[in-house]
Amino acid sequence: MRRILLGLGAAIAMLVLPGLAAAETVKVGVIGVFSGGFARWGEQFKQAIEVFQKHHGKVVNGNTIEIILRDAGGPDPAKARQLAEELILREKVQFLAGFAFTPNAMAVAELITEAKMPTVIFNAATAVITRRSPYFVRVSFTLPQVSAPIAVWAPKNGIKKVVTVVSDYAPGHDSEQTFIKVFKANGGEILESIRIPLSTTDFAPFFERVLQQKPDAMFMFGPGGPPSVAMINTWASRLKPAGIQLVTTNETQAIDLPKIGRAAIDAIGSSNFTEIIDTPLNKRLRADMTAMFGPDQVPDVATVGTYDGLQLIYMTVAKLGPRPNPDDVMKFWTSGLKWESPRGPIAIDPKERDIIQGVHLRRVKEVDGKLINVDFEIVPDVKDPWKEENK
């Protein structure tokens, strides 16, 4: 470990030497999931990078931005740490970014702190992540951030009794705990809380327990991709006919709705991004994604997280140059930054290095033969409530 850190220190010392006036290459290492069952996250990262660079080019003030992709293959902390070491030591990147999953982000926290490596979280959503290293900043969302607004709304709109069902890992725990606390504070009752192992493929036994409780709704969090699709289909076949409403977070993203089918109609979600939001930048993003990758491709939470992560890095290079001192980068990132995202206005919390943004409450509907999320309320300027409660 000591040899690794000594090597990292030497590498970073090289990075922070004053740059020459000539144009340079700025390397950005992106650790994602580009293979296996969760490869859709990596696909969204890559698509967003290509669209962003179509919009903004690959050069900032004469300096070329080089994106180096690395595949963690799934939630694999050891692999993520290995890739981060390689990117810092061998590739000598100026920034790290990516991280679809919380365990992967947490695994590099000590490493990036020792290396003083500015790191942008594109997706991983457990609230505590940014407190694990002063060199993290997040441009995606936290699970408490999207869970709290729907927990306020539900008991005010006829949903009084709920069973919570979440995947049994840190983001699921975050989502569950926030929903329960806020829902009960607003007059709701939790009948049971169920945690499902990540390896589960048959959700019927767990949902049968929900059915026996006869709640008004089931609050659900899944890891995205095939497991979340299967969970929603199981709800539709077993619970929806009994009048049990589905309340969830990002599980009804448009990218998954064709796989779920009409079973998803009337599911209620809470997200930091709705795909059809009427902003000029989102319209441009949607149009270019369709033109570049096909008519079925739509922007997703991982798309806008990646897009805005690159925007932050480009702004940093424009402000501080191609070889910025890492501590100057962090000062810039905590200087009260605000900008316009495809999802609308966003800001970085100067204290927590986490995102402040609107949260979209929406319902799945069929419009002109196509399943879409339709907003019925947007809660503006939401901070991460977990950090507000754990100062």
C-alpha positions in Angstrom: 0.0 0.0 0.0 2.8 2.4 0.9 4.5 1.8 -2.4 1.3 2.4 -4.2 0.7 5.7 -2.4 4.4 6.8 -3.0 3.9 6.1 -6.7 0.6 8.0 -6.7 2.3 11.0 -5.0 5.0 11.0 -7.6 2.5 10.8 -10.4 0.4 13.6 -9.0 3.5 15.8 -8.5 4.1 15.5 -12.2 0.5 16.4 -13.0 0.6 19.6 -11.0 3.8 21.1 -12.4 3.0 24.3 -14.3 2.0 23.6 -17.8 3.6 24.9 -20.9 1.9 27.5 -23.1 1.5 25.1 -25.9 -1.7 23.1 -26.2 -1.8 19.9 -24.2 -4.0 16.8 -23.9 -6.3 16.6 -20.9 -7.0 13.0 -20.0 -10.3 12.0 -18.3 -10.6 8.5 -17.1 -14.1 7.1 -17.1 -14.8 4.0 -15.1 -18.1 2.5 -16.1 -19.8 -0.8 -16.8 -19.5 -1.7 -20.5 -20.1 -5.5 -20.4 -22.3 -8.0 -18.6 -25.8 -7.6 -17.3 -25.5 -3.9 -16.4 -23.8 -2.8 -19.7 -26.6 -0.4 -20.4 -25.0 2.0 -17.9 -21.8 2.0 -20.0 -23.7 2.4 -23.2 -25.4 5.5 -21.8 -22.1 6.9 -20.6 -20.6 6.5 -24.1 -23.6 7.9 -25.9 -23.7 10.9 -23.6 -20.0 11.5 -24.2 -20.4 11.4 -27.9 -23.4 13.8 -27.9 -21.6 16.2 -25.6 -18.5 16.3 -27.7 -20.7 16.8 -30.8 -22.2 19.9 -29.0 -18.9 21.2 -27.5 -16.1 19.6 -29.5 -13.0 17.9 -28.2 -10.9 21.0 -27.6 -11.0 23.5 -24.8 -8.9 26.7 -25.2 -6.7 24.7 -27.6 -6.3 21.7 -25.3 -7.6 18.3 -26.5 -9.9 16.4 -24.1 -9.2 12.7 -24.3 -11.7 10.3 -22.8 -10.3 7.0 -21.6 -13.0 4.3 -20.9 -12.4 1.5 -18.5 -14.8 -1.4 -17.8 -15.5 -2.5 -14.2 -17.9 -5.2 -15.5 -20.5 -4.5 -12.8 -20.5 -3.8 -9.0 -16.9 -4.8 -8.5 -15.0 -2.7 -5.9 -11.7 -4.4 -6.3 -11.8 -4.0 -10.1 -12.8 -0.4 -9.8 -9.9 0.3 -7.5 -7.5 -1.5 -9.9 -8.7 0.6 -12.8 -8.4 3.8 -10.9 -4.8 3.0 -10.0 -4.0 2.3 -13.6 -5.6 5.5 -14.8 -3.8 7.6 -12.3 -0.4 5.9 -12.5 -0.1 4.7 -16.0 -2.4 7.0 -18.0 -1.7 10.0 -15.8 -5.2 11.3 -16.1 -6.1 14.8 -14.8 -9.7 13.8 -13.8 -11.5 10.6 -12.9 -15.2 10.2 -13.6 -18.0 7.7 -14.1 -19.1 5.1 -11.5 -22.5 3.6 -12.1 -22.5 1.8 -8.8 -22.0 2.9 -5.2 -19.6 0.0 -4.2 -17.2 1.0 -7.0 -17.2 4.7 -6.1 -16.7 3.9 -2.4 -13.7 1.6 -3.3 -11.7 4.5 -4.8 -12.3 7.1 -2.1 -9.1 6.5 -0.2 -7.1 6.2 -3.3 -8.3 9.5 -4.8 -7.8 11.3 -1.5 -4.2 10.2 -1.4 -3.7 11.0 -5.0 -5.6 14.3 -4.8 -7.5 13.3 -7.9 -10.6 15.4 -8.8 -13.4 12.8 -9.4 -16.9 13.4 -10.9 -19.6 10.9 -10.0 -21.9 10.4 -13.1 -24.4 8.1 -11.3 -23.7 6.3 -8.0 -26.4 7.6 -5.7 -25.7 6.6 -2.0 -25.8 9.8 0.0 -22.6 9.4 1.9 -20.3 9.0 -1.1 -19.2 12.6 -1.3 -18.2 12.6 2.3 -15.8 9.7 1.8 -13.3 11.9 0.0 -12.9 15.6 -0.4 -12.0 15.0 -4.1 -15.5 13.7 -5.0 -18.2 15.8 -6.6 -21.5 14.4 -7.8 -23.7 15.6 -10.7 -26.3 12.8 -10.7 -28.6 12.5 -7.6 -28.9 10.8 -4.3 -31.6 8.3 -3.4 -32.8 10.3 -0.4 -33.0 13.3 -2.7 -35.5 11.6 -5.0 -37.3 9.5 -2.3 -38.3 12.3 0.0 -40.5 14.3 -2.3 -42.7 11.3 -3.3 -42.9 10.4 0.4 -44.4 13.8 1.1 -46.8 13.6 -1.9 -48.1 10.1 -1.3 -50.0 10.4 2.1 -51.5 13.7 0.8 -53.0 11.9 -2.2 -54.7 8.9 -0.7 -51.7 6.6 -0.1 -51.9 6.0 3.6 -50.5 2.4 4.1 -47.3 1.2 2.3 -45.0 -1.8 2.2 -41.5 -0.9 1.1 -39.5 -3.3 -1.1 -35.9 -2.5 -1.9 -32.7 -4.1 -3.2 -30.5 -5.1 -0.3 -27.5 -2.8 -0.8 -26.5 0.7 0.2 -28.7 2.7 -2.3 -31.7 0.6 -1.5 -31.2 1.2 2.2 -30.8 5.0 1.6 -34.1 5.0 -0.4 -36.0 2.9 2.1 -34.9 4.8 5.2 -35.7 8.2 3.7 -39.0 7.2 2.4 -40.1 5.6 5.7 -39.0 8.6 7.8 -40.7 11.2 5.5 -43.8 9.1 4.8 -44.5 8.5 8.5 -43.8 12.2 9.4 -46.5 13.1 6.9 -49.1 10.8 8.4 -48.4 7.5 6.5 -48.1 4.0 8.0 -45.5 1.4 7.0 -46.9 -2.1 7.2 -43.7 -4.0 6.4 -40.2 -3.3 5.0 -38.7 -6.0 2.7 -35.1 -6.2 1.5 -34.4 -8.3 -1.6 -30.9 -9.8 -2.3 -29.2 -8.4 -5.4 -28.9 -11.9 -6.8 -32.6 -12.4 -6.8 -34.3 -13.3 -10.2 -37.7 -14.6 -8.9 -39.5 -11.7 -7.1 -42.8 -13.5 -6.7 -42.3 -14.8 -3.1 -41.4 -11.3 -1.9 -44.4 -9.7 -3.7 -46.7 -12.3 -2.3 -45.8 -11.0 1.2 -46.8 -7.5 0.0 -50.1 -8.8 -1.3 -50.9 -10.4 2.0 -50.5 -7.0 3.8 -53.1 -5.3 1.5 -51.4 -1.9 1.4 -52.5 1.1 -0.6 -49.2 1.0 -2.4 -45.8 -0.6 -2.6 -42.7 1.6 -2.5 -40.0 0.0 -4.6 -36.3 0.5 -5.4 -34.3 -1.7 -7.7 -30.8 -1.5 -9.1 -32.0 -0.6 -12.6 -31.8 -2.7 -15.8 -33.2 -6.3 -15.9 -33.9 -6.6 -12.1 -36.0 -3.5 -12.0 -37.9 -4.5 -15.2 -38.7 -7.9 -13.6 -39.8 -6.3 -10.3 -42.2 -4.0 -12.1 -43.6 -6.8 -14.2 -44.1 -8.8 -11.1 -46.0 -5.9 -9.5 -48.2 -5.6 -12.6 -49.1 -9.3 -12.7 -49.6 -9.9 -8.9 -50.3 -6.6 -7.2 -51.8 -4.2 -9.7 -54.9 -6.3 -10.2 -55.5 -6.1 -6.4 -55.5 -2.3 -6.6 -52.0 -1.9 -5.0 -50.3 1.2 -6.5 -46.6 1.2 -7.4 -44.6 4.1 -6.0 -40.9 4.2 -7.1 -37.9 6.3 -7.9 -36.1 6.0 -11.2 -37.3 2.5 -12.1 -39.7 3.7 -14.9 -37.1 5.3 -17.1 -38.1 5.5 -20.7 -35.2 3.3 -21.7 -36.9 0.4 -19.8 -40.5 1.1 -20.6 -40.5 -0.9 -23.9 -39.3 -3.9 -22.0 -41.9 -3.5 -19.3 -44.8 -2.9 -21.7 -48.2 -1.6 -20.9 -48.0 -3.2 -17.4 -46.1 0.0 -16.4 -49.1 2.3 -17.0 -50.1 4.3 -13.9 -46.8 3.5 -12.0 -45.8 6.6 -10.1 -42.2 7.6 -10.0 -39.8 10.3 -8.6 -36.7 11.2 -10.5 -34.2 14.0 -11.1 -34.9 13.8 -14.8 -37.9 13.2 -17.0 -37.0 12.3 -20.6 -39.6 14.6 -22.3 -38.9 17.7 -20.1 -39.4 20.7 -22.3 -36.1 22.5 -22.2 -34.2 23.6 -25.3 -31.1 21.6 -24.3 -33.0 18.4 -23.6 -34.8 18.8 -27.0 -31.4 19.1 -28.6 -30.0 16.1 -26.6 -33.0 13.9 -27.6 -32.7 14.9 -31.3 -29.0 14.1 -31.5 -29.3 10.9 -29.6 -32.0 9.7 -32.1 -30.0 10.9 -35.1 -26.7 9.3 -33.8 -27.9 6.1 -32.2 -31.3 5.2 -33.6 -35.0 6.1 -33.0 -35.3 4.0 -29.9 -32.5 5.7 -28.0 -33.6 8.3 -25.4 -31.7 10.2 -22.7 -31.8 8.7 -19.3 -30.6 9.7 -15.8 -27.1 8.3 -16.6 -27.1 10.3 -19.9 -27.7 13.6 -18.2 -25.3 12.7 -15.3 -22.5 12.1 -17.9 -23.4 15.1 -20.0 -23.3 17.4 -17.0 -20.2 15.7 -15.6 -18.3 16.5 -18.8 -19.7 20.1 -18.7 -18.2 20.5 -15.3 -14.8 19.2 -16.5 -14.9 21.4 -19.6 -15.6 24.5 -17.5 -12.7 23.5 -15.2 -10.2 23.3 -18.0 -11.5 26.6 -19.5 -11.1 28.3 -16.1 -7.9 26.7 -14.8 -6.0 25.3 -17.8 -4.9 21.8 -18.8 -2.8 21.0 -15.7 -4.7 22.5 -12.8 -3.6 22.1 -9.2 -6.1 19.6 -7.7 -6.9 21.8 -4.7 -7.7 24.7 -7.1 -10.0 22.4 -8.9 -11.9 21.6 -5.7 -12.1 25.3 -4.8 -13.6 25.9 -8.2 -16.1 23.1 -7.8 -17.2 24.4 -4.4 -17.4 28.1 -5.5 -21.2 28.1 -6.0 -21.3 26.8 -9.5 -24.7 26.9 -11.4 -25.5 26.0 -14.9 -28.2 24.9 -17.3 -28.6 21.1 -17.7 -30.8 19.2 -20.0 -32.9 18.5 -16.9 -33.1 22.2 -16.1 -31.1 24.5 -13.7 -28.6 22.7 -11.4 -26.0 23.8 -8.9 -23.3 22.2 -6.8 -23.7 22.5 -3.0 -20.4 24.4 -2.0 -20.3 22.5 1.4 -21.2 19.0 0.4 -20.0 18.8 -3.2 -23.4 17.3 -4.2 -26.0 18.4 -6.7 -29.0 20.7 -6.0 -31.8 20.2 -8.6 -35.5 19.8 -9.3 -37.2 16.5 -8.5 -39.9 15.3 -11.0 -43.0 13.5 -9.8 -44.5 11.6 -12.7 -46.9 8.9 -13.8 -46.4 6.4 -16.7 -49.0 7.0 -19.4 -49.6 5.8 -23.0 -49.6 8.7 -25.4 -50.1 8.2 -29.1 -49.3 4.5 -28.6 -46.0 5.2 -26.8 -45.3 4.8 -23.1 -43.8 7.9 -21.4 -43.4 9.5 -18.0 -45.6 12.5 -17.6 -44.7 15.0 -14.9 -47.5 16.1 -12.5 -45.2 18.1 -10.2 -41.7 19.4 -10.1 -40.2 20.2 -6.7 -37.4 22.8 -7.3 -34.0 23.2 -5.8 -33.9 19.9 -3.7 -30.8 19.3 -1.7 -29.8 15.9 -0.4 -31.9 15.5 2.8 -29.6 12.9 4.3 -26.8 15.4 4.5 -29.2 18.0 5.9 -30.0 15.6 8.7 -26.5 14.4 9.3 -24.4 17.5 9.4 
